[in-house]
């Protein structure tokens, strides 16, 4: 199976790259949930967060370096959890307010489009 994220990392597929590190990159997803949505991809191919904890920790470290206060940082582990690309990736996106981001809700002080 050809991994689209590996293709992006190896400059074999187009993407809007927003940050680069020696061990990871951050891109804008094709179908963002909000303005400012980013994906942090480790350069090493691992399918999920449980495949290689060291690679997962490296990706989480890079995501933590770019996440801003008021944003969500999350990853899905496997298709059962909604992971649609079998290459570890961490989502970063601004809060959309109320229950728009997460099933358990977000603070009501944030409104859709508020990028605090």
C-alpha positions in Angstrom: 0.0 0.0 0.0 1.3 3.5 -0.9 1.2 5.9 2.1 0.2 9.4 1.0 1.9 10.9 4.1 5.2 9.2 3.2 4.8 10.6 -0.3 4.3 14.1 1.1 7.3 13.7 3.4 9.5 12.5 0.5 8.3 15.3 -1.8 6.4 12.9 -4.1 3.0 14.4 -3.4 1.9 18.0 -2.9 1.0 19.5 0.4 1.0 22.8 2.2 3.9 22.4 4.5 3.7 24.7 7.5 6.7 23.6 9.6 9.7 21.3 9.1 11.9 19.5 11.6 14.6 16.9 11.0 12.2 14.1 12.3 8.7 15.5 11.5 6.8 17.9 9.4 3.5 19.8 9.9 1.1 20.2 7.0 -2.3 21.7 6.4 -4.9 18.9 5.9 -6.9 18.7 2.7 -10.2 18.8 4.7 -9.5 21.0 7.7 -12.0 21.1 10.6 -11.2 24.8 11.1 -8.8 27.5 9.9 -5.4 26.8 11.3 -5.9 23.0 11.4 -2.5 21.2 11.1 -1.2 17.7 11.1 2.1 16.8 12.5 3.6 13.7 10.8 6.7 11.9 11.9 9.2 11.3 9.0 9.4 7.6 10.1 6.4 5.6 8.9 4.5 4.0 11.7 0.8 3.1 11.3 -0.5 4.2 14.8 0.6 5.7 18.1 1.0 2.2 19.6 3.3 0.9 16.8 6.4 2.7 18.0 6.2 4.7 21.3 9.5 6.5 20.5 8.3 7.8 17.2 5.0 8.7 18.8 6.8 10.6 21.5 8.9 12.5 18.9 5.8 13.5 17.0 4.1 14.6 20.2 7.1 16.7 21.1 7.0 18.4 17.8 3.3 19.0 18.0 3.7 20.5 21.5 6.3 22.9 20.0 3.7 24.3 17.6 0.4 24.0 19.5 -1.0 27.3 20.8 -3.1 28.0 23.9 -6.8 27.4 23.2 -6.1 24.7 20.6 -6.8 21.0 20.6 -4.0 18.4 20.2 -5.2 14.9 19.4 -4.5 11.7 17.5 -6.7 8.8 16.5 -5.4 5.3 17.0 -6.6 3.0 14.3 -9.6 3.1 12.1 -11.9 2.2 15.0 -11.0 5.6 16.4 -11.4 7.5 13.1 -7.8 7.3 11.8 -8.3 7.4 8.0 -4.6 7.4 7.0 -2.4 4.6 8.3 0.5 6.8 9.2 0.7 8.3 12.7 -0.4 11.9 12.7 -1.3 14.4 15.4 -4.1 16.9 14.8 -3.8 20.5 16.0 -6.8 22.9 15.6 -8.3 25.9 17.2 -11.3 25.4 19.5 -14.6 25.9 17.6 -16.6 26.5 20.8 -19.5 24.9 22.6 -19.8 21.2 21.5 -18.4 21.8 18.0 -14.9 20.3 18.7 -15.3 17.4 21.0 -18.2 15.2 22.2 -17.7 16.4 25.8 -17.8 20.0 24.7 -15.5 23.0 24.7 -15.6 26.1 26.9 -18.6 28.3 26.0 -16.3 31.3 26.2 -14.8 30.3 22.8 -16.9 31.0 19.8 -16.7 29.5 16.3 -14.0 31.3 14.4 -12.4 32.7 17.5 -8.7 31.9 17.2 -7.5 32.8 20.7 
